[in-house]
Each structure stands twice: as structure tokens, then as C-alpha cells.
């Protein structure tokens, strides 16, 4: 005996299973909150632009501008203020050469 599903039953099954599959897939493929994207560029970044930082701002550290890799090319990201973390110093992001490629090291508090 061949058993077939009614269109209504098939639609209900799909409606119930779709969110479960989506949540399971997202859980398997999501990165931890502290994980950072690895950015590799095939060529050296251009020389940094000269940016005069604004006057000091109490409770903030200046994060200078830098070149970021975006869709196959370098794009300038302007400097900005970051709230200070007491007892730490800001280490600006920078590019490091790895063989023929360049890897971005995200700015961080040390």
C-alpha cells in the first residue's frame, strides 16, 4: 500500500520544520562573539594618509585612520574616538605581511 501526504499535511510539515532547520544551521555556522574575521589582502596597503587627530577628549583614545580591504581594493577608514578601558592602552589595527599576502590585525586594548 502506497501512502501519500495531503498538500495540507506537507505544507504544515514544512512550516514546522523550516524554523528548526534554520536555527540549527545558524547555530552550527555562527562564530563565537569574540571571534574576529580574518582579512587577507594580496598586496601591501598604500601609505597611511596624514590625519590630524582632533583635540584630546577626556575618557577616549584616538584610533587613527587606516586602509581596510573591501571587495578587492583598499578603502580609507577615517580615525575615530574609542572609549578608554581603565588600565589598558589602545593598540591600533595594522597590516602584517605574511609571505606575498597581507593580514589585518584588528585594533585592541592591551
Sine and cosine of phi, psi and omega as CSV:
sin_phi,cos_phi,sin_psi,cos_psi,sin_omega,cos_omega
0.00,0.00,0.78,-0.62,0.01,-1.00
-1.00,-0.04,0.73,-0.68,-0.04,-1.00
-0.95,-0.31,0.75,-0.66,0.00,-1.00
-0.85,-0.53,0.48,-0.88,0.04,-1.00
-1.00,-0.05,0.60,-0.80,0.09,-1.00
-0.96,0.27,0.43,-0.90,0.03,-1.00
-0.84,0.55,-0.59,0.81,0.00,-1.00
-0.92,0.40,-0.70,0.72,0.00,-1.00
-0.90,0.43,-0.66,0.75,0.03,-1.00
-0.89,0.45,-0.67,0.74,0.00,-1.00
-0.91,0.42,-0.66,0.75,0.02,-1.00
-0.91,0.42,-0.65,0.76,0.02,-1.00
-0.88,0.47,-0.70,0.72,0.01,-1.00
-0.90,0.43,-0.65,0.76,-0.01,-1.00
-0.91,0.41,-0.57,0.82,0.01,-1.00
-0.98,0.21,-0.65,0.76,-0.08,-1.00
-0.98,0.19,-0.50,0.87,-0.07,-1.00
-0.84,0.54,-0.75,0.66,0.01,-1.00
-0.90,0.43,-0.59,0.81,0.01,-1.00
-0.90,0.44,-0.71,0.71,0.02,-1.00
-0.90,0.43,-0.69,0.72,-0.02,-1.00
-0.89,0.46,-0.70,0.71,0.00,-1.00
-0.91,0.41,-0.67,0.74,0.02,-1.00
-0.89,0.46,-0.69,0.72,0.00,-1.00
-0.90,0.44,-0.70,0.72,0.00,-1.00
-0.89,0.45,-0.65,0.76,0.00,-1.00
-0.91,0.42,-0.62,0.79,-0.01,-1.00
-0.95,0.32,-0.52,0.85,-0.13,-0.99
-0.95,-0.33,0.16,0.99,0.03,-1.00
-1.00,-0.04,0.54,-0.84,0.00,-1.00
-1.00,-0.03,0.42,-0.91,0.08,-1.00
-0.87,0.49,0.39,-0.92,-0.07,-1.00
-0.86,0.51,-0.53,0.84,-0.05,-1.00
-1.00,-0.03,0.01,1.00,0.02,-1.00
-0.96,0.28,0.59,-0.81,0.01,-1.00
-0.88,-0.48,0.54,-0.84,0.03,-1.00
-0.93,0.37,0.68,-0.73,0.07,-1.00
-1.00,0.00,0.83,-0.56,-0.03,-1.00
-0.91,-0.41,0.86,-0.52,0.00,-1.00
-0.87,-0.49,0.74,-0.67,0.06,-1.00
-0.88,-0.47,0.58,-0.81,-0.06,-1.00
-0.99,0.16,-0.10,0.99,-0.02,-1.00
-0.61,-0.79,0.32,-0.95,0.01,-1.00
-0.91,0.42,0.55,-0.83,0.08,-1.00
-0.95,0.32,0.40,-0.91,0.09,-1.00
-0.89,0.45,0.22,-0.98,0.07,-1.00
-0.87,0.49,0.59,-0.81,0.01,-1.00
-0.87,0.50,0.54,-0.84,0.09,-1.00
-0.97,0.24,0.50,-0.87,0.06,-1.00
-0.99,0.14,0.88,-0.48,-0.02,-1.00
-0.81,-0.58,0.87,-0.50,0.07,-1.00
-0.99,0.13,0.88,-0.47,0.01,-1.00
-0.92,0.39,0.51,-0.86,0.05,-1.00
-0.92,0.40,0.16,-0.99,0.03,-1.00
-0.83,0.56,0.49,-0.87,0.00,-1.00
-0.79,0.62,0.54,-0.84,-0.02,-1.00
-0.81,-0.58,0.89,-0.46,-0.05,-1.00
-0.84,0.54,0.75,-0.66,0.05,-1.00
0.99,0.10,0.13,0.99,-0.03,-1.00
-0.71,-0.70,0.48,-0.88,0.09,-1.00
-0.91,-0.41,0.62,-0.78,0.00,-1.00
-0.99,0.14,0.81,-0.59,0.09,-1.00
-0.97,-0.25,0.96,-0.30,-0.09,-1.00
-0.91,0.42,0.37,-0.93,0.03,-1.00
-0.90,0.43,0.34,-0.94,-0.01,-1.00
-0.41,-0.91,0.27,-0.96,0.09,-1.00
-1.00,0.07,0.76,-0.65,0.09,-1.00
-0.91,-0.41,0.49,-0.87,0.00,-1.00
-1.00,0.03,0.83,-0.56,-0.07,-1.00
-0.61,-0.79,0.93,-0.37,0.06,-1.00
0.79,0.61,0.74,0.67,0.11,-0.99
0.99,0.10,0.23,0.97,0.04,-1.00
-0.43,-0.90,0.32,-0.95,0.06,-1.00
-0.99,0.10,0.66,-0.75,0.02,-1.00
-0.75,-0.66,0.69,-0.72,-0.02,-1.00
-0.97,0.25,0.74,-0.67,0.10,-0.99
-0.93,-0.37,0.90,-0.44,-0.06,-1.00
-0.91,0.43,0.45,-0.89,0.05,-1.00
-0.91,0.40,0.32,-0.95,0.00,-1.00
-0.35,-0.94,0.22,-0.97,0.01,-1.00
-1.00,0.05,0.59,-0.81,0.09,-1.00
-0.83,-0.56,0.68,-0.73,0.05,-1.00
-0.88,0.48,0.68,-0.74,-0.02,-1.00
-0.94,0.33,0.59,-0.81,0.15,-0.99
-0.95,-0.30,0.92,-0.39,-0.08,-1.00
-0.80,0.61,0.74,-0.67,0.03,-1.00
1.00,0.07,0.02,1.00,-0.03,-1.00
-0.83,-0.56,0.32,-0.95,0.11,-0.99
-0.85,-0.53,0.53,-0.85,-0.03,-1.00
-0.99,0.14,0.80,-0.60,0.10,-0.99
-0.96,-0.29,0.94,-0.35,-0.05,-1.00
-0.90,0.45,0.47,-0.88,0.09,-1.00
-0.89,0.46,0.46,-0.89,-0.03,-1.00
-0.37,-0.93,0.36,-0.93,0.03,-1.00
-1.00,-0.06,0.66,-0.75,0.03,-1.00
-0.81,-0.59,0.73,-0.69,0.00,-1.00
-0.98,0.19,0.71,-0.70,0.09,-1.00
-0.77,-0.63,0.99,-0.12,-0.07,-1.00
0.89,0.46,-0.75,-0.66,-0.01,-1.00
-0.99,0.14,-0.14,0.99,-0.07,-1.00
-0.96,-0.27,0.18,-0.98,0.03,-1.00
-0.82,-0.57,0.69,-0.72,-0.03,-1.00
-0.89,-0.46,0.71,-0.71,0.02,-1.00
-0.99,0.11,0.78,-0.63,0.10,-1.00
-0.96,-0.28,0.91,-0.41,-0.07,-1.00
-0.88,0.47,0.60,-0.80,0.10,-1.00
-0.88,0.47,0.50,-0.87,-0.06,-1.00
-0.36,-0.93,0.26,-0.97,0.07,-1.00
-1.00,-0.01,0.74,-0.67,0.01,-1.00
-0.81,-0.59,0.00,0.00,0.00,0.00
